[in-house]
């Protein structure tokens, strides 16, 4: 019972941080595109904004997958989220004090696209290491529901904020130290997992510097 409460609390804390992050991201993304449409009234600019926002996913997805396998996933999740938040805060300050050209939005959208591309594989790879194997289907279902809910509610929140506040204030909502604090203090440590299942057997994981060594019946396999 104690172990069940332990993994559930870790999963809920990480899921809460991810939910806050996704709501802010989808909200600001929608507000940025709406602001661009209002400023330019150009379908071409909207098309370019969509290309700039989603092209990084196509270009960097292979690299992001490799990074999620080789680099500390907790670090990737927090760093990518902080990078997107810091970029939004800097752009918000510049937008408040200066009359920036509309094409600068493309830089913001590109940075956000790159950050999301690296964050999503890392957080998806973390979940199997937080929950028992027999709970993976249920927890993955909850994560997918959370993603869909954030995708639906984020634009609603973004539109509401944009209607009530200037764009510089809306951008500040993407700086989420609360979500990063939650993830940083969730108690999960991806690089210190106790075991990894493979081939029907359990492999104990030990550390050798930056590498992992899996011992199975006297054999040692470096990963």
ROSE-4610 file (N, C-alpha, C; in Angstrom, 1 decimal, always signed):
// ROSE-4610
residu = [X/X/X/X/X/X/X/X/X/X/X/X/X/X/X/X/X/X/X/X/X/X/X/X/X/X/X/X/X/X/X/X/X/X/X/X/X/X/X/X/X/X/X/X/X/X/X/X/X/X/X/X/X/X/X/X/X/X/X/X/X/X/X/X/X/X/X/X/X/X/X/X/X/X/X/X/X/X/X/X/X/X/X/X/X/X/X/X/X/X/X/X/X/X/X/X/X/X/X/X/X/X/X/X/X/X/X/X/X/X/X/X/X/X/X/X/X/X/X/X/X/X/X/X/X/X/X/X/X/X/X/X/X/X/X/X/X/X/X/X/X/X/X/X/X/X/X/X/X/X/X/X/X/X/X/X/X/X/X/X/X/X/X/X/X/X/X/X/X/X/X/X/X/X/X/X/X/X/X/X/X/X/X/X/X/X/X/X/X/X/X/X/X/X/X/X/X/X/X/X/X/X/X/X/X/X/X/X/X/X/X/X/X/X/X/X/X/X/X/X/X/X/X/X/X/X/X/X/X/X/X/X/X/X/X/X/X/X/X/X/X/X/X/X/X/X/X/X/X/X/X/X/X/X/X/X/X/X/X/X/X/X/X/X/X/X/X/X/X/X/X/X/X/X/X/X/X/X/X/X/X/X/X/X/X/X/X/X/X/X/X/X/X/X/X/X/X/X/X/X/X/X/X/X/X/X/X/X/X/X/X/X/X/X/X/X/X/X/X/X/X/X/X/X/X/X/X/X/X/X/X/X/X/X/X/X/X/X/X/X/X/X/X/X/X/X/X/X/X/X/X/X/X/X/X/X/X/X/X/X/X/X/X/X/X/X/X/X/X/X/X/X/X/X/X/X/X/X/X/X/X/X/X/X/X/X/X/X/X/X/X/X/X/X/X/X/X/X/X/X/X/X/X/X/X/X/X/X/X/X/X/X/X/X/X/X/X/X/X/X/X/X/X/X/X/X/X/X/X/X/X/X/X/X/X/X/X/X/X/X/X/X/X/X/X/X/X/X/X/X/X/X/X/X/X/X/X/X/X/X/X/X/X/X/X/X/X/X/X/X/X/X/X/X/X/X/X/X/X/X/X/X/X/X/X/X/X/X/X/X/X/X/X/X/X/X/X/X/X/X/X/X/X/X/X/X/X/X/X/X/X/X/X/X/X/X/X/X/X/X/X/X/X/X/X/X/X/X/X/X/X/X/X/X/X/X/X/X/X/X/X/X/X/X/X/X/X/X/X/X/X/X/X/X/X/X/X/X/X/X/X/X/X/X/X/X/X/X/X/X/X/X/X/X/X/X/X/X/X/X/X/X/X/X/X/X/X/X/X/X/X/X/X/X/X/X/X/X/X/X/X/X/X/X/X/X/X/X/X/X/X/X/X/X/X/X/X/X/X/X/X/X/X/X/X/X/X/X/X/X/X/X/X/X/X/X/X/X/X/X/X/X/X/X/X/X/X/X/X/X/X/X/X/X/X/X/X/X/X/X/X/X/X/X/X/X/X/X/X]
num = [1/1/1/2/2/2/3/3/3/4/4/4/5/5/5/6/6/6/7/7/7/8/8/8/9/9/9/10/10/10/11/11/11/12/12/12/13/13/13/14/14/14/15/15/15/16/16/16/17/17/17/18/18/18/19/19/19/20/20/20/21/21/21/22/22/22/23/23/23/24/24/24/25/25/25/26/26/26/27/27/27/28/28/28/29/29/29/30/30/30/31/31/31/32/32/32/33/33/33/34/34/34/35/35/35/36/36/36/37/37/37/38/38/38/39/39/39/40/40/40/41/41/41/42/42/42/43/43/43/44/44/44/45/45/45/46/46/46/47/47/47/48/48/48/49/49/49/50/50/50/51/51/51/52/52/52/53/53/53/54/54/54/55/55/55/56/56/56/57/57/57/58/58/58/59/59/59/60/60/60/61/61/61/62/62/62/63/63/63/64/64/64/65/65/65/66/66/66/67/67/67/68/68/68/69/69/69/70/70/70/71/71/71/72/72/72/73/73/73/74/74/74/75/75/75/76/76/76/77/77/77/78/78/78/79/79/79/80/80/80/81/81/81/82/82/82/83/83/83/84/84/84/85/85/85/86/86/86/87/87/87/88/88/88/89/89/89/90/90/90/91/91/91/92/92/92/93/93/93/94/94/94/95/95/95/96/96/96/97/97/97/98/98/98/99/99/99/100/100/100/101/101/101/102/102/102/103/103/103/104/104/104/105/105/105/106/106/106/107/107/107/108/108/108/109/109/109/110/110/110/111/111/111/112/112/112/113/113/113/114/114/114/115/115/115/116/116/116/117/117/117/118/118/118/119/119/119/120/120/120/121/121/121/122/122/122/123/123/123/124/124/124/125/125/125/126/126/126/127/127/127/128/128/128/129/129/129/130/130/130/131/131/131/132/132/132/133/133/133/134/134/134/135/135/135/136/136/136/137/137/137/138/138/138/139/139/139/140/140/140/141/141/141/142/142/142/143/143/143/144/144/144/145/145/145/146/146/146/147/147/147/148/148/148/149/149/149/150/150/150/151/151/151/152/152/152/153/153/153/154/154/154/155/155/155/156/156/156/157/157/157/158/158/158/159/159/159/160/160/160/161/161/161/162/162/162/163/163/163/164/164/164/165/165/165/166/166/166/167/167/167/168/168/168/169/169/169/170/170/170/171/171/171/172/172/172/173/173/173/174/174/174/175/175/175/176/176/176/177/177/177/178/178/178/179/179/179/180/180/180/181/181/181/182/182/182/183/183/183/184/184/184/185/185/185/186/186/186/187/187/187/188/188/188/189/189/189/190/190/190/191/191/191/192/192/192/193/193/193/194/194/194/195/195/195/196/196/196/197/197/197/198/198/198/199/199/199/200/200/200/201/201/201/202/202/202/203/203/203/204/204/204/205/205/205/206/206/206/207/207/207/208/208/208/209/209/209/210/210/210/211/211/211/212/212/212/213/213/213/214/214/214/215/215/215/216/216/216/217/217/217/218/218/218/219/219/219/220/220/220/221/221/221/222/222/222/223/223/223]
x = [+0.8/+0.0/+0.9/+2.0/+2.9/+3.5/+3.9/+4.5/+3.5/+2.3/+1.2/+1.1/+1.0/+0.8/+2.1/+3.2/+4.5/+4.5/+4.2/+4.3/+3.1/+2.0/+0.8/+1.1/+1.7/+2.0/+3.0/+4.0/+5.0/+4.4/+3.5/+2.9/+1.9/+1.2/+0.2/+0.9/+2.1/+2.8/+3.4/+4.0/+4.5/+3.4/+2.2/+1.1/+0.5/+0.5/+0.0/+0.9/+2.3/+3.2/+3.1/+2.9/+2.7/+1.4/+0.4/-0.9/-0.8/-0.2/+0.0/+0.8/+1.9/+2.7/+2.0/+1.2/+0.5/-0.6/-1.3/-2.3/-1.7/-0.6/+0.0/+0.5/+1.1/+1.7/+0.6/-0.5/-1.5/-2.2/-2.4/-3.0/-2.2/-0.9/-0.1/+0.1/+0.2/+0.3/-0.9/-2.1/-3.3/-3.4/-3.0/-3.0/-2.0/-0.9/+0.1/-0.4/-1.0/-1.5/-2.7/-3.5/-4.7/-4.1/-3.1/-2.5/-1.9/-1.3/-0.7/-1.8/-2.9/-4.0/-4.6/-4.7/-5.3/-4.3/-3.0/-2.1/-1.9/-1.9/-1.6/-2.8/-3.8/-5.0/-4.6/-3.5/-3.0/-3.0/-3.7/-3.7/-2.3/-1.5/-0.1/+0.7/+0.6/+1.3/+0.9/-0.4/-0.9/-0.4/-0.3/+0.3/+1.8/+2.5/+3.9/+4.1/+3.2/+3.3/+3.1/+2.1/+1.9/+3.1/+3.7/+4.9/+6.0/+6.3/+7.4/+7.1/+5.9/+5.6/+5.8/+5.4/+5.4/+6.5/+7.2/+8.4/+9.5/+9.8/+10.8/+10.5/+9.2/+8.8/+9.3/+9.2/+9.6/+11.1/+11.8/+13.2/+14.0/+13.5/+14.2/+13.7/+12.6/+12.1/+13.1/+13.8/+14.8/+15.9/+16.3/+17.3/+16.7/+15.5/+14.8/+14.6/+14.3/+14.2/+15.5/+16.6/+18.0/+18.3/+18.0/+18.3/+17.6/+16.3/+15.5/+16.1/+16.8/+17.4/+18.8/+19.5/+20.9/+21.1/+20.2/+20.4/+19.3/+19.7/+18.7/+17.4/+16.3/+15.0/+14.4/+14.7/+14.2/+14.7/+16.0/+16.7/+16.1/+15.8/+15.2/+13.9/+13.0/+11.7/+11.7/+12.5/+12.6/+13.3/+14.4/+15.1/+14.3/+13.7/+12.9/+11.7/+11.1/+10.0/+10.4/+11.6/+12.1/+12.6/+13.2/+13.6/+12.5/+11.4/+10.2/+9.6/+9.6/+9.1/+10.0/+11.3/+12.2/+12.1/+12.0/+11.8/+10.5/+9.5/+8.2/+8.3/+9.0/+9.2/+10.0/+11.1/+11.9/+11.2/+10.4/+9.7/+8.5/+8.0/+6.9/+7.5/+8.7/+9.3/+9.6/+10.2/+10.5/+9.2/+8.2/+7.0/+6.3/+6.5/+5.9/+6.6/+7.9/+8.7/+8.9/+8.8/+9.2/+8.0/+8.0/+7.0/+7.7/+7.6/+8.4/+7.7/+8.4/+7.8/+7.1/+6.1/+5.3/+6.1/+7.1/+7.9/+8.6/+8.8/+9.5/+8.7/+7.4/+6.6/+7.1/+7.6/+8.0/+9.2/+10.0/+11.1/+10.6/+9.6/+9.0/+8.3/+7.6/+6.9/+7.9/+9.0/+10.1/+10.7/+11.0/+11.6/+10.7/+9.4/+8.4/+8.3/+8.3/+8.3/+9.4/+10.6/+11.8/+11.7/+11.3/+11.1/+10.1/+9.0/+8.0/+8.4/+9.2/+9.7/+10.6/+11.4/+12.3/+11.6/+10.6/+9.9/+9.0/+8.3/+7.3/+7.9/+8.9/+9.5/+10.0/+10.6/+11.2/+10.1/+9.0/+8.0/+7.3/+7.2/+6.5/+7.4/+8.7/+9.6/+9.7/+9.4/+9.5/+8.4/+7.2/+6.0/+6.3/+6.8/+7.0/+8.0/+8.8/+9.7/+9.2/+8.0/+7.4/+6.3/+5.7/+4.5/+4.9/+4.2/+4.3/+3.9/+4.4/+4.1/+2.6/+2.0/+0.6/-0.4/+0.2/-0.6/-0.3/+0.6/+1.0/-0.2/-1.1/-2.2/-3.1/-3.4/-4.2/-3.6/-2.3/-1.7/-1.4/-1.1/-1.0/-2.3/-3.4/-4.7/-5.0/-4.6/-4.8/-4.0/-2.7/-1.9/-2.4/-3.0/-3.6/-4.8/-5.6/-6.8/-6.4/-5.3/-4.8/-4.3/-3.6/-3.1/-4.3/-5.3/-6.4/-7.2/-7.3/-8.0/-7.3/-5.9/-5.1/-5.2/-5.2/-5.4/-6.7/-7.7/-9.1/-9.2/-8.8/-9.0/-7.9/-6.7/-5.7/-6.1/-6.6/-7.0/-8.2/-9.0/-10.1/-9.5/-8.5/-7.8/-7.0/-6.3/-5.6/-6.4/-7.6/-8.5/-9.1/-9.4/-9.9/-8.8/-7.6/-6.5/-6.3/-6.3/-6.0/-7.1/-8.4/-9.5/-9.4/-8.8/-8.7/-7.4/-6.3/-5.0/-4.3/-3.3/-2.4/-1.6/-1.0/-0.2/+1.0/+1.6/+2.8/+2.4/+1.2/+0.8/+0.4/-0.2/-0.6/+0.7/+1.7/+3.0/+3.6/+3.4/+4.0/+3.3/+2.1/+1.5/+2.2/+3.1/+3.9/+5.1/+5.4/+6.6/+6.0/+6.3/+5.6/+6.6/+7.2/+8.0/+7.3/+6.0/+5.2/+5.3/+5.1/+5.2/+6.6/+7.6/+9.0/+9.4/+8.8/+9.1/+8.4/+7.2/+6.5/+7.3/+7.8/+8.5/+9.9/+10.5/+11.8/+11.8/+10.6/+10.5/+9.6/+9.4/+8.4/+9.0/+10.3/+10.9/+11.2/+11.0/+11.3/+12.7/+13.4/+14.8/+15.0/+15.0/+15.0/+16.3/+17.4/+18.7/+19.0/+18.1/+18.4/+17.2/+16.8/+15.7/+16.2/+15.3/+15.8/+15.9/+15.1/+15.2/+14.5/+14.9/+14.4/+14.0/+12.7/+12.3/+12.6/+13.1/+13.4/+13.5/+13.0/+13.1/+12.4/+11.4/+10.7/+11.5/+12.7/+13.4/+13.7/+14.1/+14.4/+15.9/+16.2/+17.7/+17.9/+18.8/+19.1/+20.1/+19.8/+20.6/+21.6/+22.8/+23.9/+24.5/+25.1/+25.7/+27.2/+27.7/+29.1/+29.4/+29.4/+29.6/+28.3/+28.4/+27.3/+26.6/+27.1/+26.5/+25.7/+24.9/+24.2/+24.7/+24.8/+25.2/+24.1/+23.6/+22.6/+23.2/+23.0/+23.5/+22.4/+22.7/+21.7/+22.4/+22.2/+22.8/+24.3/+25.0/+26.4/+26.9/+26.0/+26.4/+26.3/+27.1/+27.0/+26.9/+25.9/+25.6/+25.6/+26.5/+26.5/+25.5/+24.7/+23.7/+24.2]
y = [-1.2/+0.0/+1.3/+1.2/+2.3/+2.6/+1.5/+1.7/+2.2/+1.8/+2.3/+3.8/+4.2/+5.7/+6.5/+5.8/+6.5/+6.8/+5.8/+6.0/+6.9/+6.8/+7.6/+9.0/+9.3/+10.7/+11.3/+10.5/+11.0/+11.3/+10.4/+10.5/+11.7/+11.9/+13.0/+14.4/+14.4/+15.7/+16.0/+15.0/+15.3/+15.6/+14.9/+15.2/+16.6/+17.0/+18.4/+19.4/+19.2/+20.2/+20.2/+19.1/+19.0/+19.7/+19.5/+20.1/+21.6/+22.2/+23.6/+24.1/+23.4/+23.7/+23.7/+22.7/+22.6/+23.6/+23.9/+25.0/+26.3/+26.6/+27.9/+27.9/+26.8/+26.8/+26.9/+26.2/+26.2/+27.6/+28.2/+29.5/+30.6/+30.6/+31.6/+31.4/+30.2/+29.9/+30.4/+30.2/+30.7/+32.2/+32.8/+34.3/+34.9/+34.3/+34.8/+34.8/+33.7/+33.6/+34.6/+34.7/+35.7/+37.1/+37.4/+38.8/+39.0/+38.0/+38.2/+38.4/+37.7/+37.9/+39.3/+39.7/+41.1/+42.2/+42.0/+43.0/+43.0/+41.9/+41.8/+41.6/+40.9/+40.6/+39.9/+39.1/+38.4/+36.9/+36.2/+34.7/+34.2/+34.9/+34.4/+34.4/+35.5/+35.5/+34.4/+34.2/+33.1/+31.7/+31.5/+30.3/+30.2/+31.3/+31.2/+31.0/+31.5/+31.3/+29.9/+29.2/+27.8/+27.0/+27.3/+26.6/+26.8/+28.0/+28.2/+27.5/+27.4/+26.8/+25.3/+24.7/+23.2/+22.6/+23.4/+22.8/+22.3/+23.0/+22.4/+21.0/+20.7/+19.3/+18.3/+18.6/+17.7/+17.6/+18.7/+18.8/+18.2/+18.5/+18.1/+16.9/+16.3/+15.1/+14.0/+13.6/+12.6/+12.9/+14.1/+14.5/+14.5/+15.0/+15.0/+13.6/+12.6/+11.2/+10.7/+11.0/+10.5/+11.2/+12.5/+13.2/+12.6/+12.2/+11.7/+10.3/+9.6/+8.4/+8.5/+9.6/+9.7/+10.8/+11.7/+12.8/+12.7/+13.2/+13.2/+13.8/+13.0/+13.4/+14.5/+14.4/+15.4/+16.8/+16.8/+18.0/+18.5/+17.6/+18.1/+18.7/+18.1/+18.6/+20.0/+20.1/+21.4/+22.5/+22.1/+23.1/+23.6/+22.7/+23.1/+24.0/+23.7/+24.5/+25.9/+25.9/+27.2/+28.0/+27.4/+28.1/+28.8/+28.1/+28.7/+29.8/+29.6/+30.6/+31.9/+31.7/+32.8/+33.6/+32.8/+33.5/+34.3/+33.8/+34.5/+35.8/+35.7/+36.8/+37.9/+37.5/+38.5/+39.2/+38.4/+39.0/+39.9/+39.5/+40.4/+41.7/+41.7/+43.0/+43.8/+43.2/+44.0/+44.6/+43.8/+44.2/+45.3/+45.3/+46.4/+47.7/+47.7/+48.9/+49.4/+48.4/+48.8/+48.3/+49.0/+48.6/+47.6/+46.4/+45.4/+45.0/+44.8/+44.3/+43.0/+42.7/+41.5/+40.2/+40.3/+39.1/+38.6/+39.4/+38.8/+37.7/+37.7/+36.6/+35.3/+35.3/+34.0/+33.4/+34.3/+33.8/+33.1/+33.8/+33.2/+31.9/+31.8/+30.5/+29.4/+29.8/+28.8/+28.3/+29.2/+28.8/+27.9/+28.2/+27.4/+26.0/+26.0/+24.7/+23.8/+24.4/+23.6/+23.1/+23.9/+23.5/+22.4/+22.5/+21.5/+20.2/+20.3/+19.1/+18.2/+18.9/+18.2/+17.8/+18.5/+18.2/+17.0/+16.9/+15.8/+14.4/+14.1/+12.7/+12.5/+13.5/+13.3/+12.9/+13.7/+13.4/+12.1/+11.7/+10.5/+9.3/+9.5/+8.4/+8.3/+9.4/+9.4/+8.5/+8.6/+7.9/+6.5/+5.7/+4.2/+4.0/+4.9/+4.8/+5.2/+5.8/+6.3/+5.3/+4.6/+3.8/+2.3/+1.4/+0.0/-0.4/-1.5/-2.0/-2.2/-2.8/-3.1/-1.9/-0.7/+0.5/+1.5/+1.0/+1.9/+2.3/+1.3/+1.6/+2.7/+2.5/+3.5/+4.9/+4.9/+6.2/+6.9/+6.1/+6.7/+7.2/+6.6/+7.1/+8.4/+8.5/+9.8/+10.9/+10.6/+11.6/+12.0/+11.1/+11.5/+12.3/+12.0/+12.8/+14.2/+14.3/+15.6/+16.4/+15.8/+16.5/+17.0/+16.2/+16.6/+17.7/+17.6/+18.7/+20.0/+19.9/+21.1/+21.8/+20.9/+21.4/+22.1/+21.6/+22.2/+23.5/+23.4/+24.5/+25.6/+25.3/+26.3/+27.4/+27.2/+28.3/+29.2/+28.5/+29.3/+30.2/+29.7/+30.6/+31.7/+31.3/+32.3/+33.4/+33.0/+34.0/+34.9/+34.4/+35.2/+36.1/+35.7/+36.6/+37.7/+37.3/+38.3/+39.3/+38.9/+39.9/+40.8/+40.4/+41.2/+42.0/+41.5/+42.1/+42.3/+43.2/+43.4/+42.2/+42.0/+40.8/+40.6/+41.7/+41.6/+40.9/+41.2/+40.5/+39.1/+38.8/+37.4/+36.5/+37.1/+36.3/+36.0/+36.8/+36.6/+35.3/+35.0/+33.8/+32.5/+32.6/+31.4/+31.2/+32.2/+32.0/+31.3/+30.0/+29.2/+28.6/+29.4/+28.8/+27.8/+27.9/+27.0/+25.6/+25.4/+24.1/+23.6/+24.4/+23.9/+23.5/+24.3/+23.9/+22.6/+22.4/+21.1/+19.9/+20.1/+19.0/+18.8/+19.9/+19.8/+19.1/+19.2/+18.7/+17.5/+16.9/+15.7/+14.5/+14.4/+13.2/+12.1/+12.4/+11.4/+11.6/+10.6/+10.6/+9.6/+10.0/+9.0/+8.3/+8.9/+8.3/+7.4/+7.3/+6.5/+5.4/+4.9/+3.9/+2.6/+1.9/+0.7/-0.5/-0.5/-1.7/-1.4/-2.1/-2.0/-3.4/-3.5/-4.8/-5.0/-6.2/-6.5/-8.0/-8.5/-9.9/-10.8/-10.2/-11.0/-11.1/-10.5/-10.5/-9.1/-9.0/-7.7/-7.4/-6.2/-5.9/-4.8/-5.0/-4.0/-3.0/-1.7/-0.7/-0.1/+0.0/+0.6/+1.8/+2.7/+3.8/+3.6/+4.0/+4.0/+5.4/+6.4/+7.7/+8.1/+8.4/+8.8/+7.7/+6.5/+5.3/+4.5/+3.6/+2.6/+1.2/+0.4/-1.0/-1.9/-2.8/-3.7/-5.0/-5.5/-6.8/-7.9/-9.0/-10.1/-11.4/-12.1/-13.4/-13.4/-12.4/-12.3/-11.6/-11.3/-10.6/-9.1/-8.3/-6.9/-6.3/-5.5/-4.9/-3.4/-2.7/-1.3/-0.7/+0.3/+0.9/+2.3]
z = [+0.0/+0.0/+0.0/+0.8/+0.8/-0.5/-1.2/-2.5/-3.6/-3.5/-4.4/-4.2/-2.9/-2.7/-3.2/-3.1/-3.5/-5.0/-5.8/-7.2/-7.7/-7.0/-7.4/-7.1/-6.0/-5.6/-6.6/-7.0/-8.0/-9.3/-9.8/-11.0/-11.0/-10.0/-9.9/-9.9/-9.2/-9.2/-10.5/-11.2/-12.6/-13.5/-13.4/-14.3/-14.1/-12.8/-12.5/-13.1/-13.0/-13.6/-15.1/-15.7/-17.1/-17.6/-16.8/-17.1/-17.1/-16.1/-16.0/-17.2/-17.5/-18.6/-20.0/-20.2/-21.5/-21.6/-20.5/-20.6/-20.9/-20.3/-20.6/-22.0/-22.5/-23.8/-24.9/-24.8/-25.8/-25.7/-24.5/-24.4/-25.1/-24.8/-25.4/-26.9/-27.3/-28.7/-29.5/-29.0/-29.6/-29.6/-28.5/-28.4/-29.3/-29.5/-30.4/-31.9/-32.3/-33.6/-33.8/-32.8/-32.9/-33.0/-32.2/-32.2/-33.6/-34.2/-35.5/-36.6/-36.4/-37.4/-37.3/-36.1/-35.8/-36.4/-36.2/-36.7/-38.2/-38.8/-40.3/-41.2/-40.7/-41.5/-42.8/-42.7/-43.8/-43.7/-44.5/-44.5/-44.7/-45.5/-45.8/-44.5/-43.7/-42.4/-41.5/-41.5/-40.6/-41.1/-42.4/-42.9/-42.5/-42.7/-42.3/-40.8/-40.0/-38.5/-38.2/-38.9/-38.6/-39.1/-40.2/-40.7/-39.7/-39.2/-38.3/-37.0/-36.5/-35.2/-35.3/-36.4/-36.5/-37.3/-38.0/-38.8/-37.9/-36.7/-35.8/-35.4/-35.2/-34.8/-35.8/-37.1/-38.2/-38.2/-38.1/-38.2/-37.0/-35.8/-34.6/-33.9/-34.3/-33.6/-33.5/-34.6/-34.4/-33.4/-33.4/-32.4/-31.0/-30.8/-29.5/-29.0/-29.8/-29.4/-28.9/-29.6/-29.1/-27.8/-27.7/-26.5/-25.3/-25.5/-24.4/-24.0/-24.8/-24.5/-23.8/-24.1/-23.7/-22.6/-22.5/-21.5/-20.4/-19.2/-18.1/-18.5/-18.5/-19.0/-18.1/-16.8/-15.9/-16.3/-16.6/-17.0/-18.3/-19.3/-20.6/-20.3/-19.5/-19.3/-18.7/-17.6/-16.9/-17.7/-18.4/-19.2/-20.3/-21.1/-22.2/-21.8/-20.7/-20.2/-19.7/-19.0/-18.6/-19.8/-20.8/-22.0/-22.7/-22.8/-23.5/-22.6/-21.3/-20.4/-20.4/-20.4/-20.4/-21.7/-22.8/-24.1/-24.2/-23.6/-23.5/-22.7/-21.6/-20.7/-21.3/-22.0/-22.7/-23.8/-24.5/-25.6/-25.1/-24.0/-23.4/-22.9/-22.3/-21.9/-23.1/-24.1/-25.3/-26.0/-26.0/-26.7/-25.9/-24.6/-23.7/-23.9/-24.1/-24.2/-25.6/-26.6/-28.0/-28.9/-30.0/-31.0/-32.0/-31.6/-32.4/-33.7/-34.7/-36.0/-35.8/-36.6/-36.4/-36.7/-37.6/-37.9/-36.8/-35.7/-34.5/-33.8/-34.1/-33.5/-34.1/-35.3/-35.9/-35.0/-34.5/-33.6/-32.4/-31.8/-30.6/-30.9/-32.0/-32.4/-32.6/-33.3/-33.5/-32.3/-31.3/-30.0/-29.3/-29.3/-28.6/-29.3/-30.6/-31.3/-31.0/-30.9/-30.6/-29.2/-28.2/-26.8/-26.7/-27.3/-27.2/-27.9/-28.9/-29.6/-28.7/-27.9/-27.0/-25.7/-25.3/-24.0/-24.1/-25.2/-25.2/-25.2/-26.0/-25.9/-24.5/-23.9/-22.6/-21.5/-21.5/-20.5/-20.8/-22.1/-22.4/-22.0/-22.1/-21.6/-20.1/-19.4/-18.0/-17.4/-17.9/-17.3/-17.0/-18.0/-17.7/-16.6/-16.2/-15.2/-13.8/-13.8/-12.6/-12.1/-13.0/-12.6/-12.8/-12.1/-12.3/-13.7/-14.2/-15.6/-15.8/-14.8/-14.9/-14.8/-14.6/-14.6/-15.7/-16.7/-17.8/-18.7/-19.0/-19.9/-19.3/-18.0/-17.3/-17.2/-16.8/-16.7/-18.1/-19.1/-20.4/-20.9/-20.5/-20.9/-20.2/-19.0/-18.2/-18.8/-19.2/-19.8/-21.2/-22.0/-23.3/-23.0/-22.0/-21.7/-21.3/-20.5/-20.0/-21.2/-22.1/-23.3/-24.2/-24.4/-25.1/-24.4/-23.1/-22.4/-22.4/-22.3/-22.4/-23.8/-24.8/-26.2/-26.4/-25.7/-25.8/-25.0/-23.7/-22.8/-22.9/-23.4/-23.6/-24.5/-25.7/-26.5/-25.9/-25.1/-24.4/-23.4/-22.6/-21.7/-22.4/-23.5/-24.2/-24.8/-25.4/-25.9/-24.8/-23.7/-22.6/-22.1/-21.9/-21.5/-22.5/-23.8/-24.8/-24.9/-24.6/-24.6/-23.4/-22.3/-21.1/-20.9/-21.5/-21.2/-22.6/-22.5/-23.7/-23.9/-25.1/-25.5/-24.6/-24.1/-23.3/-22.0/-21.4/-20.2/-20.4/-21.6/-21.9/-22.0/-22.6/-22.7/-21.4/-20.4/-19.1/-18.4/-18.9/-18.3/-18.7/-19.7/-20.2/-19.4/-18.5/-17.6/-16.3/-16.2/-15.2/-14.2/-13.3/-12.3/-11.4/-11.3/-10.5/-11.1/-12.4/-13.0/-12.9/-13.1/-13.0/-11.6/-10.6/-9.2/-8.9/-9.4/-9.1/-9.7/-11.0/-11.6/-10.9/-10.5/-9.9/-8.5/-7.9/-6.5/-6.5/-7.6/-7.7/-7.0/-6.8/-6.2/-7.2/-8.5/-9.5/-10.0/-10.2/-10.6/-11.7/-12.9/-14.0/-14.1/-13.7/-13.9/-12.7/-11.7/-10.6/-10.4/-11.5/-11.5/-10.9/-10.2/-9.5/-10.4/-11.5/-12.4/-13.7/-14.7/-16.0/-16.5/-17.0/-17.4/-18.9/-19.2/-20.6/-20.8/-21.9/-22.2/-21.1/-20.4/-19.4/-18.1/-18.0/-16.7/-16.2/-15.0/-14.4/-14.5/-14.9/-15.0/-14.0/-13.0/-12.1/-12.7/-12.4/-13.1/-12.1/-12.5/-11.7/-12.5/-11.8/-12.5/-12.7/-13.9/-14.2/-14.9/-14.0/-14.6/-15.3/-16.6/-17.3/-18.0/-17.8/-18.4/-17.4/-17.9/-17.1/-17.3/-16.3/-16.5/-16.0/-16.8/-16.4/-16.2/-15.0/-14.6/-14.6/-15.3/-15.4/-15.3/-14.2/-14.0/-14.3/-13.7/-13.8/-15.1/-16.0/-17.2/-17.0/-17.6/-17.5/-18.9/-19.1/-20.4/-20.2/-20.9/-20.9/-21.8/-21.4/-22.2/-22.6]
